[in-house]
Amino acid sequence: MKQLIVIAEKEELKLVEQLELKNIPVLITGVGALNVIQALNELPKDIEIINVGYAGSKNLTPDFYEVGVVTLNHPNVEYPEPRYFCKRTGRYASKTCYTGCDFVLDTELDDCLFDMELAYIKSLGFKNVISYKYVSDNLDLQEYRNKINESE
C-alpha cells in the first residue's frame, strides 16, 4: 500500500521531522475544506494517508496526540454530524478531533482537538487514515501564530 503524508501548511514539516516519518512523500494542501478537496479528490482511495498537523485544544497540553474519531464542528446545528474513524497506531494518546471551517476560540468541549482539515480528508472516502496532531495552542490564535513562527 502506498503512503502519503498530508499537511496543510509548510510550517507543519517540522512536525513530520519530529515524528521521524522518513521516505514518505509529503503533500501540502493548504488550509481548510476546499484546499483539501482540490488536493486529494483525484487520489486513489486505497492510499494510506498520514495526516500531520497543528491542532487547538481547550485543556490538552502541547504534545502529539493520535486521532481516533473525527467529526465536523458546527456547534449551532441540532442534528448529528457524520463521525469518521481513523486508523490507530497506539503511538500516542487517542483523542476526538472536531474539524471546522474557522479557528475555534471558545468551546464547552474538553479533552479533544480542533483542526480544519481531517474530517474533509475522511469524507472523501479514504479508508486508511492515520492522524497525528500536535496541540499548538489553547484556542488562542496569537498563541498558534507564535508556535508556527517558532518553526521557521
KENU-240862 format. One line per field, with one value per residue (C-alpha): residue number from 1; z, x, y. Coordinates in Angstrom, 2 decimals, padded with zeros to 5 digits. Layout:
# KENU-240862
resi: [NUM | ...];
zz: [Z | ...];
xx: [X | ...];
yy: [Y | ...];
//
This chain:
# KENU-240862
resi: [1 | 2 | 3 | 4 | 5 | 6 | 7 | 8 | 9 | 10 | 11 | 12 | 13 | 14 | 15 | 16 | 17 | 18 | 19 | 20 | 21 | 22 | 23 | 24 | 25 | 26 | 27 | 28 | 29 | 30 | 31 | 32 | 33 | 34 | 35 | 36 | 37 | 38 | 39 | 40 | 41 | 42 | 43 | 44 | 45 | 46 | 47 | 48 | 49 | 50 | 51 | 52 | 53 | 54 | 55 | 56 | 57 | 58 | 59 | 60 | 61 | 62 | 63 | 64 | 65 | 66 | 67 | 68 | 69 | 70 | 71 | 72 | 73 | 74 | 75 | 76 | 77 | 78 | 79 | 80 | 81 | 82 | 83 | 84 | 85 | 86 | 87 | 88 | 89 | 90 | 91 | 92 | 93 | 94 | 95 | 96 | 97 | 98 | 99 | 100 | 101 | 102 | 103 | 104 | 105 | 106 | 107 | 108 | 109 | 110 | 111 | 112 | 113 | 114 | 115 | 116 | 117 | 118 | 119 | 120 | 121 | 122 | 123 | 124 | 125 | 126 | 127 | 128 | 129 | 130 | 131 | 132 | 133 | 134 | 135 | 136 | 137 | 138 | 139 | 140 | 141 | 142 | 143 | 144 | 145 | 146 | 147 | 148 | 149 | 150 | 151 | 152];
zz: [000.00 | -000.89 | 001.74 | 001.57 | 004.32 | 004.12 | 005.85 | 005.47 | 005.69 | 005.13 | 008.80 | 009.66 | 008.01 | 011.39 | 012.93 | 010.23 | 011.13 | 014.86 | 014.16 | 012.18 | 009.20 | 006.51 | 002.85 | 002.52 | 000.00 | 001.52 | 000.05 | 001.31 | 000.68 | 002.11 | 004.99 | 005.03 | 003.21 | -000.33 | -000.41 | 000.91 | -001.60 | -004.54 | -003.49 | -002.71 | -004.83 | -007.66 | -005.49 | -005.29 | -002.19 | -001.16 | -000.42 | 003.26 | 004.35 | 007.33 | 008.30 | 010.43 | 011.73 | 014.44 | 016.45 | 019.17 | 022.46 | 025.44 | 028.01 | 026.48 | 026.98 | 023.98 | 022.72 | 019.98 | 020.04 | 017.76 | 016.41 | 016.91 | 015.89 | 013.82 | 013.24 | 011.95 | 014.31 | 013.75 | 017.31 | 016.21 | 014.35 | 016.03 | 014.01 | 014.35 | 012.36 | 010.50 | 012.53 | 010.94 | 012.46 | 011.93 | 011.96 | 015.30 | 015.82 | 019.62 | 019.38 | 021.28 | 023.40 | 021.29 | 021.17 | 019.26 | 016.69 | 015.62 | 012.17 | 011.42 | 008.87 | 011.35 | 014.06 | 017.32 | 020.04 | 022.64 | 023.36 | 026.05 | 024.82 | 026.56 | 026.21 | 022.42 | 019.46 | 016.84 | 013.29 | 009.85 | 007.52 | 008.91 | 008.59 | 004.98 | 004.23 | 005.65 | 003.87 | 000.51 | 001.13 | 002.26 | 004.49 | 005.76 | 007.52 | 010.45 | 012.06 | 014.41 | 015.79 | 017.84 | 020.26 | 019.49 | 021.44 | 023.93 | 021.47 | 021.18 | 017.66 | 018.72 | 020.62 | 017.46 | 015.29 | 017.75 | 017.75 | 013.98 | 013.66 | 016.02 | 013.34 | 010.75];
xx: [000.00 | 001.33 | 001.58 | 001.27 | 001.83 | -000.76 | -000.18 | -001.95 | 000.99 | 004.76 | 005.31 | 004.00 | 007.04 | 008.73 | 006.16 | 006.82 | 010.51 | 009.77 | 007.65 | 010.60 | 008.40 | 011.01 | 010.96 | 007.22 | 006.05 | 004.53 | 001.61 | 000.86 | -002.84 | -003.42 | -005.80 | -009.45 | -012.05 | -011.77 | -007.99 | -008.16 | -010.84 | -008.96 | -005.65 | -006.91 | -010.03 | -008.26 | -006.04 | -006.77 | -008.84 | -006.72 | -003.66 | -002.71 | -002.80 | -000.82 | -002.29 | 000.05 | -000.76 | -001.26 | -004.48 | -006.05 | -007.43 | -009.17 | -007.21 | -004.68 | -001.00 | 001.25 | 002.20 | 001.40 | -001.95 | -003.43 | -006.96 | -009.33 | -012.59 | -013.15 | -016.36 | -017.40 | -017.56 | -020.78 | -021.88 | -025.12 | -026.66 | -029.18 | -028.62 | -025.88 | -022.73 | -021.04 | -018.37 | -015.32 | -012.79 | -009.05 | -006.59 | -004.78 | -001.12 | -001.02 | 001.96 | 000.21 | -002.91 | -006.06 | -008.43 | -011.51 | -010.90 | -013.51 | -012.98 | -014.39 | -014.17 | -012.89 | -010.27 | -012.01 | -011.58 | -014.02 | -015.81 | -017.59 | -015.84 | -012.71 | -010.26 | -010.42 | -008.71 | -009.81 | -008.48 | -009.62 | -008.85 | -009.16 | -012.93 | -012.76 | -009.96 | -012.08 | -015.24 | -013.50 | -013.60 | -010.06 | -010.28 | -006.70 | -006.06 | -003.70 | -003.70 | -001.11 | -001.98 | 000.26 | -001.55 | -000.11 | -002.47 | -005.29 | -007.78 | -005.74 | -004.98 | -001.92 | -000.51 | -000.95 | 000.79 | 003.67 | 004.06 | 004.19 | 006.57 | 008.98 | 009.36 | 010.78];
yy: [000.00 | 003.41 | 006.12 | 009.88 | 012.44 | 015.21 | 018.54 | 021.88 | 024.28 | 024.13 | 025.02 | 021.56 | 019.93 | 020.41 | 018.05 | 015.44 | 015.59 | 015.27 | 012.18 | 010.75 | 009.96 | 009.42 | 008.47 | 009.12 | 011.75 | 014.90 | 016.84 | 020.36 | 021.00 | 024.45 | 025.17 | 024.15 | 022.11 | 023.45 | 023.12 | 019.55 | 018.56 | 020.07 | 018.49 | 014.98 | 014.41 | 012.55 | 010.32 | 006.59 | 005.88 | 002.89 | 005.04 | 005.29 | 008.91 | 010.11 | 013.45 | 015.56 | 018.99 | 021.53 | 021.49 | 023.57 | 022.30 | 023.83 | 021.85 | 019.43 | 020.15 | 020.83 | 017.39 | 014.89 | 013.08 | 010.47 | 010.94 | 008.02 | 009.71 | 012.83 | 014.74 | 018.13 | 021.08 | 023.01 | 023.85 | 025.53 | 022.60 | 020.33 | 017.17 | 014.58 | 015.27 | 012.39 | 010.59 | 009.01 | 006.63 | 006.86 | 004.01 | 003.89 | 003.04 | 003.35 | 005.68 | 008.49 | 009.01 | 008.92 | 011.89 | 013.00 | 015.73 | 018.27 | 019.78 | 023.20 | 025.96 | 028.53 | 028.76 | 027.74 | 030.37 | 029.03 | 025.77 | 023.81 | 020.64 | 019.46 | 016.58 | 016.94 | 018.60 | 021.13 | 021.31 | 022.47 | 019.51 | 015.98 | 015.36 | 016.53 | 014.05 | 011.23 | 012.44 | 011.94 | 008.19 | 007.42 | 004.33 | 004.16 | 007.46 | 007.91 | 011.34 | 012.84 | 016.26 | 018.49 | 020.79 | 024.20 | 026.41 | 026.58 | 028.08 | 031.25 | 032.49 | 034.52 | 031.53 | 029.43 | 032.05 | 032.26 | 028.47 | 028.07 | 031.04 | 029.24 | 026.58 | 028.97];
//
